[in-house]
Amino acid sequence: MRGFRDNREIEEELAELDLNLKRLRIEYEQFFRGVLRREPLVLRGKVQKVVNRFMSTPPRNSAIKFRFNSLNARFQSQQQQWGRTLREMEAGTYKGHQFKLKLQAQEEEERMREIAQLEREEQALAARRGTAPAKGEPRTSSGTSRAPAKPAGSALDQLHGALLSARSRTGQGAGDLTRERLAALVKRQTEAIRAKRGADTKVKFKVVIEDNKAKLKATVA
């Protein structure tokens, strides 16, 4: 029984490593696009720590060992890619399309859906371990509270990131598009629509590109 429990715990740790690798890839893509202001070094360090632990004490189970080697190979390949992109940024030769990051607004929405799926998988993994966090309060594998993942953020954060990314692609630049200004714009448009259609009207916003200009478009549900 002891060996079975150990293998199960190792498999769950590898499942968490897989999720963190996916999230790390997304956060680096957002960092290179300018959606995130800082390189995700904290999460990268967490992943590196787990990899180091498995490297120092390799699993004996062949299936588990194969899975770790696959995850580690992916991590090493991604690190090489990130390193090349960072060097290009430092040299001033970096262009988004070289990293396949010239995304359309629809692709940005897909990225947000991918993040949401990761969060559901993380919740499921935490539930299996008996450490399911309260709603709105993600936890680490040790069961301690941690701050919500930044890239997922609120709906306003996602909208702000999508609009910044779209404006960058169209050459408009960020300008004075702060989160606070966007929040004020969303509020004004929402209030105007509800004044015409009723206070219970559900208003949603999305980013569109028209005539090579990124715009905020309101839709009524």
N, C-alpha and C positions, 0 to 999 in steps of 0.2 A: 504493500500500500504506500509505503514511503516513497519508493521510486516512481510510482504512478503519479503521486501528488507533485513530486519535484518536476516531472516532465510537463505536467499540466501548467504549473507555475511558469516554467520556462517558455512554453508555447504562448501563454498570455503576455509575457514580457516581450516576446518577439512580435506579437500582434500589436502591442503598443508601439514598438519600434517602427513597424511598418506604417502605422498611422502618423507618427511623428515625422517620418521621412516624407510622406505625402504632404503634410502641412508645411514642412520646411521648404519643399520645392515651390509650393504656392507662395510662401512668404518671400522667397528670393525673387520670384518672378515679379511680385508686387513691388519689391524694393528696387529692382532694375527699371521698372516702369515709373517709379516716383510716387507710387501710391503709399508705400511705407517710407518714412524718412530715415529709419535706421536699419542697418543690416541685422537680421535675426540671429545674433550671436548667442543669445541665451538658449534658445531652442537647439541651435547647432551644437552648443557645448553639452547639452543634455543628451543628445543623440550620440555624440562622440564618447561620452562617459559610458554609455551602455555598450557601445561597440568595443571599447577598450576592455571592459569587464569580460565580455564573451571571448575576446582574443586572448586574455590572460588565462582564462579557464574555459577551454573549448568544451562544448557539450559532447557527451559520449554517444548519445542517440544519433544514428546516421541521418535520419530524416530531419531532425531538429538542426543538426550541424549543416545540412545542405541548405535549409531555409535561411539560417543565419548568414552563410556564405553568400547567398543570393542578395540578401538585404545589404550586406557590407559592400558587395561589388557595386550595387546601385549607388550607395552613399559615396564611395570613392570616385565613381564616374561623375556624379553631380558636383563633388567638391572641385574636381579638375575644371569642369565647365564654369562654375562660379568664379574660380580663380582667374581664368582667362578673361571673363567679362569684367571683373574688377580691375584687372590690369589695363584693359581697353578704356575703362572709365577714367582711370588715373592718367592715361596718356592722352585723353581727349579724342580717342578714335572710336569710341563706342557708338553704335547705332542700334536702335531697338530691333530692327529686322534681322540683325545678325544672330540674335538670340530667339528669333521667332516670336517676338512679343508685340508685333504690330497687330493688335487685336481689334476687332470691331466691337461695338457696344453689346451686341448679342453674345459675343464670346466672354465679355466681362461678366455678364449675368450668369453665364454657364459656370464661370469660376466661382461665383458666390454660391451657386447651388452645390458645387463640389465641396466647398468648405462646410456647408450645412450638412452634407452627407457624412463628412469626416466627424463632425460633432456628434451625429447620431451613433456612429460606430464607436466613438470614444465613450459615450454614455452606456452603450451596450456592454462594452468591455468592463467599465467600472461596476456595472450591475452584476456581472458574473463574479467579480471579485468581492462583492458585498460592500463596495464603497461608493455606491451610486451617489453623486452629488445632488444637492437640492437644485431645483430649477433655477437657472441663472447663476449657479455657483459651481463651475467646473472644478475638479480636483485632480491632484497628481496621483500616480499609482500608489503612493504611500498613504493616501486618504486625506492629506492636508489640503486646505483650500489654496487655490491660486487664482490670479486675476483672469477674467475672461480673455480668450484669445483675441488679439487686436484686429487681425484681418477680417474676422467675421463681423465684429462690431455691430452697431445699430444699423437700422435701415438707412438713416441719414449718413452714417459713415460710409456705407456701401455706395450710396448715391453720389456722395462727394468724391470718392475714389474713382467711380466710373466716369464722372464728368471731367475730372482732372485728366484721366487717361485719354478720353476722347479729344479734349482740347489740345493735348500734347500731340496727338496724331494728326490733327488738322492744322497744326502750327500756330494755334491761337495762344498757347502758353497758359500758365495758371493765372496770371494777372493778379487781381485782388479777390480771387475766388476762395475765400476762407470758409471754414465750416459754418461759422456764425452767419456770414452773409447768405450762404445757401439756405440755412435754417430759416432766416427771415423771409427769403424769397418763397420757399415752400409754404410757409405760414400764410403769406399774403395771398398766394394763388389758391390755397386751400380754402381760406376764408371767403374769397371772392366767388369761388365755385359753389360753396355751401350757401352763400347768400342768395344765389339764383336757384339752386336745386333743392335746398333743404339742409337742415343742420345734421341730418343722419347720413348724408351722402358720403360714400367711401371714395376717397381720392387717392390715386396711385401716381407715382412719378417714375419716368424712365428717361434715359439719355438717348438721343437720336442725333444723327449727323445728316444735315440737310444743306445743300449748296456748299459743301465742304466746311460747314460750321457746326460745332457741337452745341446742342440745345437741350434744355430741360422740357420735357413734354408731360403734361398732366392728362390722366385718363380717369374716367368715372366708371366705377364698378357697378 
